[in-house]
Amino acid sequence: MIIRIADKEQDYDKVWDIFSNVIKTGDTYVFDPNTPKELLHKNWFADYMDTFVAVDDNGEILGTYIIKPNQIDLGDHIANCGYMVNPKYQGRGTGKLLCEHSIQFAKDKGYLGIQFNIVVSTNTIAVELWKKYGFEIIGTTPKGFRHKSLGLVDTYIMFKDLPAN
């Protein structure tokens, strides 16, 4: 598996397939499960984001991530990321590779940390993965997410410091 910069033209439809399948469950991302395909350019391919895809030996896109400044101007030294793995290919280590790649990319780009602003507390697989990579829960928003099946659940703010090399 390789991770490469996503090509907006070539990869758009396959990334959309992943994006739409992940958000339709309404249990991990704040995007409306009915988000139309036309908004993917704004949500996953905006000019201020770097978008990557994980591709297997057959050219199949297994997952994708974005990395961008968490805030503008005086807060742009901290990155923010979002990761999605095609549900058909979960359990193959794609999420781990995306996380590892994003940490190295963030360091290379000069970010001093990575912050996840909203990690759904019931997404225990993601929470545990981020913890394995050194992210800490630095805050909790009570009832911060309208989970499609569980109702209001807490969300976490998670952070990882990126010391200079």
MOJOVEN-V300222 format. One record per backbone hydrogen bond with DSSP energy under -1.0 kcal/mol. NH is the residue of the N-H (numbers start at 1). CO is the residue of the C=O. If there is no record, write none. Layout:
# MOJOVEN-V300222
NH|CO, NH|CO
This chain:
# MOJOVEN-V300222
2|55, 4|53, 6|51, 11|7, 15|11, 16|12, 17|13, 18|14, 19|15, 20|16, 21|17, 22|18, 23|19, 24|20, 26|23, 35|32, 39|36, 40|37, 43|39, 44|40, 45|40, 49|46, 50|67, 52|65, 53|4, 54|63, 55|2, 56|60, 59|56, 62|54, 63|54, 64|84, 65|52, 66|82, 67|50, 68|80, 70|78, 75|72, 76|73, 78|75, 79|113, 80|68, 82|66, 84|64, 86|62, 89|86, 97|93, 98|94, 99|95, 100|96, 101|97, 102|98, 103|99, 104|100, 105|101, 106|102, 107|103, 108|104, 109|105, 110|107, 111|106, 112|77, 114|160, 115|79, 116|158, 119|156, 121|154, 123|120, 124|122, 127|123, 128|124, 129|125, 130|126, 131|127, 132|128, 133|129, 134|131, 135|130, 136|159, 138|157, 139|157, 141|155, 144|141, 145|153, 147|145, 147|151, 148|26, 151|147, 153|145, 155|141, 156|119, 157|139, 158|116, 159|136, 160|114, 162|112
